[in-house]
Amino acid sequence: MTEIIVIGGGIIGASVTYRLALAGARVTLLEAGSLAGGTSGASFAWLNANNKPPLAYHILNTGGMAEHRILAAEFGHAPWLHLDGNIEWAAGDTDHAALLEKVERLRNWGYQAELLTTAELRALEPDLVPPPGVSEVAFFPAEGYADVPLLVGTLARAAERVGATIRTNCRVAEVTRSGGRARGVVTESGERLAADMVVSCVGRWSGELARAAGLHLPMEPTVGMLVVTAAAPVRLRAVLNSPTINVRPDGGGRLRLQATEYDPVTTPEMATTPLPAIAHRVYERALSVVPGLAGTPMQAALVGVRAIPGDGYPVVGPVPGMDGLYLVCTHSGVTMGPLLGRIAAREIMGGIVDPRIETFRPERLIRGSA
Ligand SMILES: Cc1cc2nc3c(=O)[nH]c(=O)nc-3n(C[C@H](O)[C@H](O)[C@H](O)COP(=O)(O)OP(=O)(O)OC[C@H]3O[C@@H](n4cnc5c(N)ncnc54)[C@H](O)[C@@H]3O)c2cc1C
């Protein structure tokens, strides 16, 4: 039986572990902290292929959206998955023209994209109030969002049921190598674990993990803040992506807010208690489009670091010059995680390379073997 170590217990590692365990591998997932404690726990988690050019990347994301539906059918009950669409409006005439162009391009690519009048928007989401001047909005009915920690936990438990071992608070300090091949790992506590294959799913830490294997992987992480409100007396089911604020439901009546304009002034170390000034500004913006939020306090601010490989695109596949090491690292990992889990497991267990990842292989970025 193939012995595999998966490093990292976010959406990518959990998806890979689940598919490998189902395929019959003996898998051990090693997570430095807690499951979904990294970027997966601080994500806007919008499931989409909305603005993901070029076509190869769009296709990978639409495949990711489809895989969420497959996974939901597989489990029979998918309380983490919310596919009630996404609404977008533009700031002015120029931006509106760009929005119409995007709708047209996506339709030509076979993607569901519609235009709604504000009256139709009111019928769909009565508590959303677009700014004056907006008379038409775009609606993407197949999009939605996921409750990521719930999904990660579900995948981990399902993997355990088919024999996987999940170990949290277990940081990998080194990938052991000999004869140009990864042989296993050494944990921070000095434990040595041997494996036929090591799969790195460490997200924003992929550069460090590559270094621990004697390789160089350039990363371009960016930082974002999310604000979570207390339960609000508003009805919202879809995701909203607007020029000033993004809003989506966050369970139990809470809303999750994001204003990417503040990303450049958000730092990974930023304290979130008491709530930082940026959180208040994000909340003010949300009030202008969801006025029913007035009086509902903020509950938390979360800072997340996006796992972005050097050229912005996913890195999926065996590491050149280092047999036995497989890398999966991407932004939009919530959208694509379950699909990349399936794709990686098929390649690792069956040698089958999914054509959708052919342009996203590690050799284009990774340098220097040990
Ligand atoms: C603000 C923000 C908004 C986002 N919005 C969206 C969105 O709308 N839609 C979307 O699809 N994606 C979105 N993303 C991106 C998405 O959240 C990430 O791509 C995804 O969560 C990455 O998952 P991951 O499993 O690769 O990484 P992570 O969730 O970070 O998991 C990696 C894990 O590896 C562990 N680890 C690291 N080093 C080691 C080690 N040496 N040993 C053991 N374990 C280790 C970490 O503890 C961590 O738990 C967003 C991200 C951010 C920050």
PDBQT file of the ligand as one rigid body, heavy atoms in Angstrom, charges set to zero:
ROOT
HETATM    1  C1  LIG A 401      -9.079  37.643   2.549  1.00  0.00    +0.000 C 
HETATM    2  C2  LIG A 401      -9.168  36.431   1.680  1.00  0.00    +0.000 A 
HETATM    3  C3  LIG A 401     -10.254  36.246   0.843  1.00  0.00    +0.000 A 
HETATM    4  C4  LIG A 401     -10.342  35.112   0.051  1.00  0.00    +0.000 A 
HETATM    5  N1  LIG A 401     -11.434  34.943  -0.738  1.00  0.00    +0.000 NA
HETATM    6  C5  LIG A 401     -11.558  33.813  -1.467  1.00  0.00    +0.000 A 
HETATM    7  C6  LIG A 401     -12.731  33.606  -2.221  1.00  0.00    +0.000 A 
HETATM    8  O1  LIG A 401     -13.644  34.431  -2.211  1.00  0.00    +0.000 OA
HETATM    9  N2  LIG A 401     -12.836  32.449  -2.934  1.00  0.00    +0.000 N 
HETATM   10  C7  LIG A 401     -11.828  31.504  -2.952  1.00  0.00    +0.000 A 
HETATM   11  O2  LIG A 401     -11.980  30.470  -3.610  1.00  0.00    +0.000 OA
HETATM   12  N3  LIG A 401     -10.693  31.704  -2.249  1.00  0.00    +0.000 NA
HETATM   13  C8  LIG A 401     -10.535  32.830  -1.525  1.00  0.00    +0.000 A 
HETATM   14  N4  LIG A 401      -9.417  33.040  -0.806  1.00  0.00    +0.000 N 
HETATM   15  C9  LIG A 401      -8.311  32.077  -0.943  1.00  0.00    +0.000 C 
HETATM   16  C10 LIG A 401      -8.531  30.805  -0.190  1.00  0.00    +0.000 C 
HETATM   17  O3  LIG A 401      -9.023  31.085   1.103  1.00  0.00    +0.000 OA
HETATM   18  C11 LIG A 401      -7.217  30.049  -0.134  1.00  0.00    +0.000 C 
HETATM   19  O4  LIG A 401      -6.745  29.837  -1.452  1.00  0.00    +0.000 OA
HETATM   20  C12 LIG A 401      -7.334  28.710   0.567  1.00  0.00    +0.000 C 
HETATM   21  O5  LIG A 401      -7.937  28.842   1.831  1.00  0.00    +0.000 OA
HETATM   22  C13 LIG A 401      -5.960  28.105   0.709  1.00  0.00    +0.000 C 
HETATM   23  O6  LIG A 401      -6.114  26.855   1.330  1.00  0.00    +0.000 OA
HETATM   24  P1  LIG A 401      -4.844  26.000   1.674  1.00  0.00    +0.000 P 
HETATM   25  O7  LIG A 401      -5.332  24.711   2.215  1.00  0.00    +0.000 OA
HETATM   26  O8  LIG A 401      -3.914  25.986   0.526  1.00  0.00    +0.000 OA
HETATM   27  O9  LIG A 401      -4.081  26.855   2.782  1.00  0.00    +0.000 OA
HETATM   28  P2  LIG A 401      -4.353  26.997   4.341  1.00  0.00    +0.000 P 
HETATM   29  O10 LIG A 401      -5.771  27.026   4.665  1.00  0.00    +0.000 OA
HETATM   30  O11 LIG A 401      -3.512  28.129   4.811  1.00  0.00    +0.000 OA
HETATM   31  O12 LIG A 401      -3.788  25.639   4.905  1.00  0.00    +0.000 OA
HETATM   32  C14 LIG A 401      -2.394  25.387   4.967  1.00  0.00    +0.000 C 
HETATM   33  C15 LIG A 401      -2.133  24.725   6.288  1.00  0.00    +0.000 C 
HETATM   34  O13 LIG A 401      -0.775  24.289   6.315  1.00  0.00    +0.000 OA
HETATM   35  C16 LIG A 401      -0.343  24.346   7.651  1.00  0.00    +0.000 C 
HETATM   36  N5  LIG A 401       1.122  24.349   7.641  1.00  0.00    +0.000 N 
HETATM   37  C17 LIG A 401       1.947  25.308   7.191  1.00  0.00    +0.000 A 
HETATM   38  N6  LIG A 401       3.239  24.937   7.326  1.00  0.00    +0.000 NA
HETATM   39  C18 LIG A 401       3.200  23.698   7.879  1.00  0.00    +0.000 A 
HETATM   40  C19 LIG A 401       4.230  22.791   8.280  1.00  0.00    +0.000 A 
HETATM   41  N7  LIG A 401       5.532  23.064   8.130  1.00  0.00    +0.000 N 
HETATM   42  N8  LIG A 401       3.863  21.601   8.838  1.00  0.00    +0.000 NA
HETATM   43  C20 LIG A 401       2.528  21.292   8.993  1.00  0.00    +0.000 A 
HETATM   44  N9  LIG A 401       1.537  22.133   8.636  1.00  0.00    +0.000 NA
HETATM   45  C21 LIG A 401       1.868  23.322   8.077  1.00  0.00    +0.000 A 
HETATM   46  C22 LIG A 401      -0.935  25.632   8.181  1.00  0.00    +0.000 C 
HETATM   47  O14 LIG A 401      -1.025  25.628   9.577  1.00  0.00    +0.000 OA
HETATM   48  C23 LIG A 401      -2.291  25.656   7.498  1.00  0.00    +0.000 C 
HETATM   49  O15 LIG A 401      -3.332  25.166   8.313  1.00  0.00    +0.000 OA
HETATM   50  C24 LIG A 401      -9.300  34.153   0.049  1.00  0.00    +0.000 A 
HETATM   51  C25 LIG A 401      -8.209  34.320   0.896  1.00  0.00    +0.000 A 
HETATM   52  C26 LIG A 401      -8.146  35.455   1.703  1.00  0.00    +0.000 A 
HETATM   53  C27 LIG A 401      -6.977  35.622   2.627  1.00  0.00    +0.000 C 
ENDROOT
TORSDOF 0
